[in-house]
């Protein structure tokens, strides 16, 4: 216990020390590392010559067992061009017991050399990329871990022959731990299916269209869909929780004990009752999954994603959610034709599996006035994700809806713990109605942003949300009653806490009326640039010049000057000797606003964006008509063509054609000759944290400096 306590004190002291001195003392000031390559035909050796100033040291690569120190490492990118022969070769480290940390320390100081052996497999020249990482310490403190990227040119080895084109330097850094043993013959094999990218890019959009092949799946398909699984998991979780919310509505909750009792009493045995209840639950799942499949089939696998930026559909979604909200609040009930229910009820009398299926269908039809708005909202939200999201959404919703019927059939005693039906069920409906009402204005805002009408600017949007959630607070505290509400004799603890949470949220929103960023809901309101006071009331949020004198720029997030034209931005970047930062974005893009609000303005990031790069924002949903001379038809897949008539079409095709991506936000760093320096680009999914995005920017700046040096 003393050892753990001592270590925690030491760790806290080290971190605190690092925070206070990191602004003044930098690891690169204490350690100078010269990285080179020794090559003998196919035998490679990465050599790191280290020179450390007096009084400082870095940890060894191989640390004592149980050590909490950060090891020194040479991490090489994955590639089909080579394989690793062994671990890192290092000199004998200094071993010293640290009484404060209560552990054995292993480190190097002064001058020494590290080596890593590699066997090359390529028959042509290529570039080997990696990172040398270490932590610098002295007797009283440790500085933050430092990473020094490097690129080494490797010559062709072995018999001279032409290899296939896919043997190129990889762009994904191998984050797996390197072998810690310095002796042994263990070889790390590289996955030969690793994707590779060419870092050289065309200097203009025309070059990109002429020289880059388009993904065979079309411009609407992302060739690297790492984001999709996470988006699908998100829609599943939201749908599953929505299914539980639907259970707590007056149309569904009373049906649970009634239906389970029917199966248990009408069945000849308990096993048969459980089986019938499970079939009933599976039938519910099947019905809703078929609905999701039908929606996907009607609109197409890829077309749904395009709806998120379509003005007409956003307006339809807005009106649809308004109708759902009013229905939940008690203004009217959404009912399906009674003939549908009659036929389903008659079919359920047939018995057997078919009869049970139609019983489930009857439940879906009877409860539609409660579940319909939730299902409709889920399908609308799924449409903004696209792909098979409607299928996944309906599966998650129906799974939560069906679970109680199977569980309570298996364990009937559990039903005694269920709360009795009452006025609280209608309260759940009304609360859902308020949430639907607030969510509806996001779609109205999307339509307004896309057409640039400025009818629903940031201040008005926030004011509407303040009004909605203030009304919700008053409702939960009993000051407002809806048509079907029972009198509120007292407030339950749950209702009080929910009302208090809503009121706190209202107070949080208030400063947003005067320019506060509101990071908690970033992405939902329009951006700060789309407001009556873009710089906040009194201009207090100004952090950068909004315009570059003599250039066609516009004020962007945090008052950063933005170009909207790629060629003009590239020309200016080359003139001033700065890298071009491409921001593929969208006016109705929620994650774009989150990145701009939560990451762009952070210290370290804003400094680079403001002073060291030229930013061009390319809106893929800009509906501005292109000049007739720029209208054209492009073949985005064999036999499939697309008309380029709007500014958004132009940038969307440019992104998909050049970088094989169609998700936003997506960021690229362009070098002095128009080449891609971004090593695969950055996005919200993998760079949504300030530290990750800052690291990506730093790597781009280092790559730009190297490219500029080679050019000179």
N, C-alpha and C positions, 0 to 999 in steps of 0.2 A: 504493500500500500504506500509506504514511504517513497519507493522508487517511482510509482505512478505519479504521486503528488509532486515530487521533485521535478519529474519530466514536464508535467503540465506547467509548473511555474517557469521552467526554463524555456518551454515553447512560447508561452505568452510573452516573456521578456524578450525573446529573440524576435518575434513578430513585431512587437511594439518598437524595438530598436530599429528594425528594418524600415518601419513606416516613417520614423522620424529622420533617419539618415538617408533614405533612398533618394530624397530630393537633392541631396548634396553630394553623396558618394555613389558612383555608378560602378557596377562590376567590370565594365570594359576599361575603366581607368586603373583597375588593380591587376588585371590579367590581360596579357597580350598573347593571342594564339595565332600562329602561322600554320595554315593548313595546305598541304601539298600532296601530290600523288607520285608514288614510285611505281613504274610499270615495266615488267619484263614479259613481253608477249601477252599471254592471257593471265599472268599473275599480277594482281594489283595490291597496293598497300597504301591505305590512307594514313598519312603521317601528320600528327598534330604536335608542333613544337610550342611548348608553353613556357612563358616567362612571367613570373609573379613578383610583384613588388615586395620589399622587405616588410615582414610583420603580418603578411596575409598568406592564406593557403586555400586550396580547393580539395574537396573530398576525393578519395580514391574511387575507382569504378567498382571494385569488389569491396563491399563493406562487411564488417563483422556481423554475425547473425544477431538479429533483433535490433539492429541500429535504426534510428529514426532519421538519420541524415539523408540528404539528397545526393545520390551518386553522380559522379561525372560520367558522361555518356557520349558516344558517337553514334547517332542514329542515321541510317542510310535509307533513302526512299526505296520502296519496292519497285522492281523492274524485272522484265524477262532477260535483260542484258547480262545479268550476273547472278552469282549465288555467294553466300557468305561461307567462309572456310572455318572460322573459329570466332572466339570472343575478342574482346579488346585486350591488347598486350600493353601492360603498364609496368613501370619499375616498382621495386619493393617500396611500399608506402611506409610512412611513419605511423607507428601505433602509440597511442597515448591515452591514458585513462582520464576522463573528464569527471571530476568529482561532482560538479554542479549538475551535469546531465545524468550522472551515475551510469555511464556507458563508455565503452572503448571507442575512441575516435581513430579513424584511418584517413590520412590525408597526404598530399604532396605540397611542397613549397619550392621556392627559387626556380630553377630551370629543369625541365624534364620533357620526355617525349612519350606520346601515346601512339599506338599503331592498331590498324584494323585491316586484316587480310581478306581479299575478295578474289574470286575467280571469274574472269570475264568470259561471256559466251557469245558476244556479238562479233560479227564479221565486218562491221563498219563503225566509223567514229560515232561517239555519242557523248552526252554530258551526264556525269554522275552527280546527284544532288543529295545533300544531307544537312544535318544540324549538329554542331558541337555544343553541348549544354553542360553547365556546371554551376555550383553555388560557391561564392567567395566568403570566407570567414576570417576573423582574427580572434584574439583572445577574449573579446568582450561582446562581439556581435557577428551576425551573418547578414549579408545583403540578399535581396531576392534572386531567385534562380535566373540565369541569363542564357539565352540561346543565340548562337552565332551560325547563321546559315552559310553554306558554302556550295560552290559548283566547281567540278573538276573535269577537264576534258580528257576523255579516254580514247585512245587510238584503236583501230580495228586490230584484231589478233587472230591467229590461226590461219588456215587456208583462205585465200582471197576468193570470196564467192558472194553472190547477191542474196541477201536474206529478204524475207517478207517485210512489208512496210510497217507491220504492227510492232516491230521490235524497236521501241523508242523509249526515251527516258520517261519514267512514270511521274505522275503529278501528285500522288497521294503519299504522304509521309507515313512510314511504318511506325505506328505508335506502340507497337508491342515491345515488351522489354527485351533488351539484348541479352544474350547469354552472359551470365555472371562469372562463369568459369573461364579462366585464361588458358587452361590446358585441356586437351581433348579434341576429338575430331568431329564433334557434332556439327552438322551442316544445316543451315536454315534454308529450306526450299521456298521459292517464291511461287505464289499462285499464278499460273500462266494465263489465266483468264483476266488478269488485272487490266483495267481500262487505261488507255494512254491518250494524251492530247498533244497536239503540236502547238508549241508556244509562239510560233510565228504567225502573225495575222496580217490581213490586207490593210492598206492605209485608208481605205474609204469604203462606203457601203456598196458602191458599184463593184469594187474588187471582191467584196465578200460574196456578192450574188453570183459573180462569174467564176470564182475560184473555189468556193466551199460547197460541198454536197449537202443537200437537205436530208434530214432524217426521213427514212422511208415511211415512217408512220405519220408524217405530216407536221405542219407547224404547230398544231395544237397539242402535240404529244411530247412529253419531256423524256429525253433519252436517258436521263439519270433521275429516276423517280424515288430518291430517298425520302422526299417530303411526303409522298403519297401514303405510305404505310402509317406514318405518324398522324396525318390528317384523317385517315380512315379510323384509326384507333380513337381519335378525338371525337369523331362523329358517333362512333359506337358508344363511347362512355356517355356523351350527352344524350343520346337516344335511350340508353338504358335507364338513366336517371329520369328522363321524361316519361318513360313507361311506368316507373314507380309513382311519378306525380299523377299520371292518369288513373292509377289504382285508387288514389285518394280523392276521387271525384264522385258526386252523387250517382252517376250513371253506372259506375263499375264496382265500387266498394261493396254495396249491399248484395251484389251478385255473387260474391265469393262464398259466403256461408250457404246461400241458397243452392248454388251449383254443386258444391262439394257434398252437401247433404243429399242431393238428388242421386249422385253417383254412388255414394256409400250405402244408401238405403235401397236403391233399385238393383244393386248388384248382388249376386248370389253368394259371393265371398268377399273378404277384404281385399284379396289379391286382385279380383276382377274389378273392384271399385277403384283401386289404385291404377290399374291398367287403363280403365276408361277415362279417368281423370288425366292421365298422362297423354292419352290420344287426344283428348280435348285441348290440352295445352299445346301439343305439337300442331294441332289444326289451327289454333290461333296464330302461331308462328308462321305457318305456311300461308295463311291468308294475307298477312301483312307483308311477308317477303315477296309474294306474288305481286302485291301492289307496287313495291319498290322496283321489282324487275320490269313491270309494265311501264313505269315512268321512264326507266333507263332505256327501254326499247323504243318508246315513242320519240324521245328527244335525242337518242343516240348517246354512245359512250363518251364522246368528246364535246358534244354540243352544249351539255349542261354547264360546263365551266364558263363558256362564252356568255351565258345568260347573266353572270354576275356583273358585267359591265354594260349590258344592254339597257337603254333608257326605258323602253316599253315594258320589259319584264320587271324591272325594278319598281316601276309605278304600279304594275299589277300586283307584285308581291306586297307593296305598301298597302294597297286597298284591301288585299286579302287578309292581312294581319289585323287591319283596323276592324274588319268584319268579325274576325275571330275574337278580338278583344272585347267588342261590344256584346258578342254572344256569351262569353264567359261572365261578363259583368251582369248579365240578366236582361238585356234589352230584348232579346229574342232567342229562340233555339234553332239551331241548324239541324234539320231532320231530312232523312232520306225518304224517298217515296214509300208509303205504307205497303204498297204491293210487293216491294222487295222483301220486307220483313215477313209478310204473310207467306210468300213462297218458301222462304228459308225455314220458317216455322213448320210448314207442312212437310218439307223434306226431312226435317229432323225427326219426324215420327216414324220413319222407316226403320230405325234401329241400326245396330251394327256400327261399323266404322264410318259408313256414309252418313248415317244419322247423327253421329257425334260431330262429324265435320260441319254439318249444317247447323247444329246447335252452336258451334263456335262462330259460324257466320252470322247467326241470329244475334249473338252477343255483340259482334262488331257493328252490326247495323243498329241495334237498340242503343248502344253507348256512343253512337257517332256524334251526338250533340256535345259530348264531353271530350271524346278522343279525337274527333275530326280536326278541331283547331290545332291540337298538339301535333297530330300526324301531318297536317298541312304545313305547319311551321318547320317541322323536321325535313320535309321534302324540299321546302324553299331553301333551307340552310344547306341541304345536301347538294342542291343545284349549284351553289356557289363553289363547291369543292369539285364536283364533276365525277366522271368515271362511274364506278360501281357504288358510290357513296349512298344513293337512295336505297340500294339493296342492303347495304350494311346498316344504314339507319333504321330501316324497318325491322331488320333482324334484332338489333339491340332493343328497340321499343317493344316488340312483341315478346321477346324473351322475358323481360321484366314483367310484362302483363300476364304471361302464362305461368310463371314460376309458382305463384301462390296456389293455383288450382292443383298442381301436382303435389306440392309440399303439404298442404292441408288435407289432401286426400290420404296421403301416407301417414300423417300425424294429426288426426282430427282433434285431439285434445288441445292442440295449439290455438284453435279458433276461440277458445275461452279467453285468450289473452288479447284478442282483437278489440279495439275500442268500438263502442256502439255507434251506429250511424246517428247523425244529427246535423245541427247547423254548421258544425266545423267543416263538413264536406263542401258546403257552398262557399265557405271562406277560402278554401283552397282554390276553387274555380275563379273567384274574384281576383285573388292574388296573381294567378296565372294570367288573368285578363290584363292587369296592370303591366305585367312584364311583356306581354305581347304588344301592348300599346307602345311601350318605350322602344322595343326592338323594331317596330314598324318604321320608325322615323330614320333608322339607319338606311333602309332601302330608298326612302325618299331623298335622303342626303346623297346616296350614290348617284341617283338620276340627276340631281342638281349639280353635282361635281362634274359629271361627265359632259354635260352640255354647258357648263360654266355659266349658269344663270344667276348665281349669287342670290337666290331666293331663300335658301336655308343655310345661312352662314353659321360659323362656329358659335357665336354668342346666342343666336336664336335656338340652335340645336340644344345647347346646354340648358337654356332657360326652359325648354320643353321638358327635358329630363328632370329638372328641378321640380317643375310643376307636377309631373307624373308621380315621382317618388315621394313628394310631400303629400299628395293626395292619398297615396298608398299608406303612408305613416298615419294620417288622420283616420283612414279606414280601419287600420289594425288597432288603433287606440279607441275605436268606438265612436268617433265624432261624425262619421259618414256611414250610412246604411244603403245597401243596394236592394233592388226589388225583392229578391228571394231570401234575404237574410233574416235570421231569427234575432229577437232582441238580445243584446249583450248585457248579461247581468253582472259579469265580472270578467276580467282579463286573465287568461291562462298565462303561465310562465312563458310557454313557447310563443304565444301571440305577442306578448310584451317584448320579448327579445327580438322578434322579427320586426316589430314596429320601431324599436329603438335602433336596430341596424339600418333600417330604411331612412330614419331621421339623420343618423350619423352620415350616411351616404349623401344626403341632401346638403349637409353642412360642408362636406368635402368638395362638392361640385361648385359651391358658391364662388370661390376664388377664380374659377375658370372663366367667369364672366369678365374678369379683368386681366386675362392673359396667362393665368397659371397653367402649367402643362398638363395636369391631371393624368399622370402616368398610369394610374390604376385602370383607366378606361381608354388609354391611348389606342387609336385605331378606329374607335367608334365615332367620335365627333369629327367634323371636318378639320383639316390641319390649321395651324395658327395662321398660315399665309392666306387662308380662305375665310377671312373674318373682317368685321368692320374696323378693328384695330389690329392689323397684322403684327405690330411690334408690342402689343399689350397697351393698356391705358397708360399714357405718359411715356411710352417707348422704353420701358424699363427692361425689356427682354432683348434689347439689341446686343448682339455679340460679334457682329461682323459687318463689313460694308455691304449694303444690299445691291450695289451696282458697280460694275467695272467701267470706268470712264472710257468712252469711245467704243464700247463693245455691246453687242446685243444680248445683255444678260437680264435676269429677272430675280427679284428677292425670293429666296427659298426658306426652308426650315432654319431657324436660328439666324435669320437674316443673311444666310450665305448666298452669294451671287451664283446663279445657275444659268448655264446655256441650255437652250432647248434644241439647238441644231448641232448635229454631230460634227460636220465638216468645219463649221466656224469654231467650235470648241477645240478641235484637234489642231487647227491652224494657230489659234491663240496659245495653246499649251506648248507647241513647238517654238513659238516666238519667244515666250518668256522662260523656256527651259524648265517646265514642270510636267509631271505625269498627268495624263488625262484620266479622271475618275468617271467611269460610265455608270450611271444609275438607271437601270431598267426598272421602271416604276409604273404605277397606275393611279388614276384619280380616285378610283373606288377600291384601292388595295389597302386592306386593314393592316396587314403585316408591314407594309411600307411605312405607314404612319407610326407603327410601334417602333420600328428601327429609328426613324427620324426623331421621335419624341424621347425614347429611352436610351438611345445609344449615341446618335450623332452629336448631341450637345454635351456629352460627358468630357471632363478634362482629359487631355491627351488625344482624344478623337477630334474634338472641335478644332484643336490647334492645327492638326494636319489638314483637315478639310478646309480650314480658313486660309492657311498660309502656304501650304506646300503642294496643293493639287489644284487642277482646274476641273470643275464639276460640270457634267452635262447630264441632265435628267431627260430621259426618253420615255414618254408616256405611251404605253401600248394600247390604251383605250381612248386616246385623243380622237374625237370625232371630226376634227377640222378637215375639210375637203382639201385634197392636194390639187395643185394646178393640173389642168388637163394634160399638159406635156409630161407629167410624172405618172399618169395612170398607166398601169400595165397589168398583164396577167402572168403569174408565175406558176411553175409546176412544182408544188411542194412535195409530191410523191408521184411515183409512176402512174400516169393516167389521171392524176388529180390536180386541179388547177384552182388558183385563188386570185381574185381581183384585188389589186392594191389601189385603192381610191382615197383612203384617209391617212392622216398622219400616223394614227395608231397602227394601221395595217403595216405601214412602212417600217416602224420600229419593232413591231412584233415579229415580222418576217426577218428582219435583220438579226434579232436576238436568236430566234430558232435556227436560222440558216447558218449563222456564224458560230454560235456558241452551243447549239443543240440544247437549249433551255427555253422553256416558255413560262416559268414561274417568276413571280415578282415578290419582293424586291430581289434583284440580282445585280451584283457589282463586279466591274472589271477594271483593272488598272492597265493603262496603255503607255508604252515606252516612247522614247524620242523618235523612233522610226515607225511608229504605228503598231509595234508588236505588242502582243498580249503578255504582260508581266505578272498576271494575277494568279498563276498556278492553279487554275481551275475555277477562279471566281469565288465570290462570297455570297451567301444568302441568309435569310432569316433563320432557317432551320439549324444551320451549323455555325452561324456567327452572330446569333441574336444577343449574346452577352458582350458587354463592353470590352472585357479582357480579350475575348476571341477576335472581335472585330479590330481592336487596336493592334493585336499581333499580326493580323492579315495586312493591315495598312503599313505597318513597319516593314514587313517582308517585301511589300511592293515598292516602298521607298528605297530599300537596299538594292533591289533588283534594278530600279531605275538608275541609281547612281553607278552601278556596274555597267549597265548598258550605255550610259553617257560616257563613261571612261573609255570603253571599247570603241565608241564612235569617234572619240577625239584621238 
